[in-house]
Amino acid sequence: MESFRIFVVEDDPLYGEMLKHHLSLNPDNEVHLFKTGQECLKNLFRAPSLVSLDYSLPDMSGLEVMKQIKKESPDTPVVIVSGQEDISTAVALLREGAYDYFVKDEDVKDRLWNIIKKIRENLLLKSEISLLKDEIGRKYEFRNVIKGTSPAIRQIFSLIEKATKTNITVSVTGETGTGKELVAKAIHYNSARAKKPFVAVNVSAIPRDLIESEMFGHEKGSFTGAITRKTGKFEQAHGGSIFLDEIGEMDLHMQSKLLRVIQERELSRVGGNDTIKIDVRLIVATNRNLAEEVQKGNFREDLYYRLLGLPIELPPLRYRGNDIIILAKYFVDEFCIENRMPRLSITEAGQSKLMQYSFPGNVRELKAVMELAAVLTDSDHIDEQHISFNSTNASTNFLLEENTLEGYTTKIIRFYLEKYDHNVVLVAKKLDIGKSTIYRMMKENKL
Amino acid sequence: MSSDQGNTSYNLSKLIDYVGDNPDTIREMIGIFIQSARELCTQMIEACANGDVGLVSKTAHKLKPSLDIFGIESLAQPIRQIEAAKDNSIECQTLYPEIMRLHQQMAVVMQQLNRDYPWAENPDLSTMA
C-alpha cells in the first residue's frame, strides 16, 4: 500500500512539530506541516489522505480552509483540531463535512491515531472493492463470456462493442435462454461505467403493486408497510447501468412513469416530494415483439422509441451453426473444472445429435443438456446416448409461432444456412430446393 | 520527566508521550517552545499595553496548549483566565498584573529549561562545545 499522506495545518510551531513527529513515528505516514491555510490549499494537488486542521489560523479560518478542501477534493477527510471546546462550532463544522472535531489536549494524538487507522482500513477496503470490480470486468469481457464464431454472433460482438463506447440505451431481444442478461452485463462491465453498479430488475417478477416502489423507492410511511425509507433500483444504479428484463410485461401505468424518468433524468420516491437526479444507462430486454405490442396498444409508442436505442437481436442457438459445438465443449469443460472431474470429449455422433436438435431453450438448455451428459457418462467422452433432450417437442414449439408459410420457409432456410456455414449449394441439396430460390430470398433480404 | 538538576516548574512527560524520548527531538521541541512562548508573551504584553483585550485573549489561547504539553501546572489557571478575559469583559488595566506574573513565571521556566537542556535554543552550538 502506498504511504498515507497527512497534512498538519497548524500555526502553533510547537504543536505542529509535535504532531508531525508523533505521526511520523509510523514509517507508513508521510507528514507535511503547513503554517497557513493558503499553504495547505496550494499543496492539495499532492492528494492528502487526511488533513488535520487547526481551527484558528493566521490567514483564514479553519471553516474556510475546510470548505475549500471539500470543494477541490471532496473525499479527503478533514479533522478539525481546536484550542477550545465549542459545541456549536463543532456541530457547524461536522455539518459542513468535517470528519471529526476535537480539542487540543493530551488525547489528540490517540484520537488522530485511531482516525488514521479507520481511514487506512477504509482505503484498503476501497482498493479491494476496486480490484474485485476489475476482476468482474475481466470476467465479463464479452469475448470471454459469449462464446462462438458464427457470423450471427460476430455481428453481436460488433454491436456490443459499439454499445460500450457510448451511453446509448440498448434494447436486447431474443428468445428465452439466448443470454440477454449476459449481453447486458458485457455492455456494462466493458463500458466507462464498469466500476459503478449494475442493477438487474426482472420486471415480470415484481408484483404490480410494488413495482413503482421497487423501481423508484419510497419514503417512510408512504403506504402501509413502508416502515423505513427505501431507495429504488434506479437510485441504486446511479452512475452505472440498470437492466430491465422482460420490459414488455410492464403495465401501461408504470410505462408512463418510466417514460417520465427517462425523459427528465430525475425521479421522486413514492410518497416523496423531492426530485432526485439520476444518471443511469438503460439496457432493456424482452422476448416479446414490442413493435407488435405497440400495435396492440399494450405498449406506449413514445416509450418504445425511447427504449429502442441500439437494438441487439440475439440469434436463437439453432441459427448459430457450429457455435452449438463450441458452446457444448465449453459447458462440459466448465462443469468438469467446477466438479474436479477429468476432461471429457464429445464424440462425432454426440456432436451430430446436438447439431440436429433445435434447442427451443437455447443456450440455457444446451448447458443443462451438457451438464447432464457429463454426469451420465462413465468414460472420458460424451456420446449420443448421454445426450437427452427434455424440452417440449421442438417442432411443436416451432409450429406454435403461428407464422406464415413464407415465414416458416425463411426460418428453415436460415437455420440450414447457419448450420452449414452459408454453403448455399449444400443447403439447397439438403432441402431439395433450387439454389436460385435461396439466392432470390437473399436478394430480397429475407434471409 | 523532570530534571534532577534542581527544582523545576515543568513536566515533560506529556511531551515525551507525543514525540518519544529521543534527546535530540526533546531538545528540538524545547527550542521551539522557548522561542514561540517568548514571542507570544511579548505579543501579549504589547497587546495589553495597547488596550487590545481581544488580542490578549487570542494570544493566551495560542499559548495555552504549549503550557499544558510542558506540564507547567502553575500557569494552567492563569492562562485560562487571561484567555477568557475578552468574554468576561475584563479590561487590560486589570489584566496587566496577571500578565506580568505569567511573564515572570515563564522566564523562570525558560531559565530552568535552558539550564537542564543547554543548547536547546540553538542546537548548532552544541557541536562547538
Boltz contact constraints between the chains, C-beta under 6 A:
constraints:
  - contact:
      token1: [A, 12]
      token2: [B, 62]
      max_distance: 6.0
  - contact:
      token1: [A, 13]
      token2: [B, 32]
      max_distance: 6.0
  - contact:
      token1: [A, 13]
      token2: [B, 36]
      max_distance: 6.0
  - contact:
      token1: [A, 14]
      token2: [B, 32]
      max_distance: 6.0
  - contact:
      token1: [A, 14]
      token2: [B, 33]
      max_distance: 6.0
  - contact:
      token1: [A, 14]
      token2: [B, 36]
      max_distance: 6.0
  - contact:
      token1: [A, 14]
      token2: [B, 66]
      max_distance: 6.0
  - contact:
      token1: [A, 15]
      token2: [B, 65]
      max_distance: 6.0
  - contact:
      token1: [A, 17]
      token2: [B, 32]
      max_distance: 6.0
  - contact:
      token1: [A, 18]
      token2: [B, 18]
      max_distance: 6.0
  - contact:
      token1: [A, 18]
      token2: [B, 19]
      max_distance: 6.0
  - contact:
      token1: [A, 21]
      token2: [B, 19]
      max_distance: 6.0
  - contact:
      token1: [A, 22]
      token2: [B, 18]
      max_distance: 6.0
  - contact:
      token1: [A, 22]
      token2: [B, 19]
      max_distance: 6.0
  - contact:
      token1: [A, 83]
      token2: [B, 61]
      max_distance: 6.0
  - contact:
      token1: [A, 83]
      token2: [B, 65]
      max_distance: 6.0
  - contact:
      token1: [A, 104]
      token2: [B, 65]
      max_distance: 6.0
  - contact:
      token1: [A, 106]
      token2: [B, 14]
      max_distance: 6.0
  - contact:
      token1: [A, 109]
      token2: [B, 18]
      max_distance: 6.0
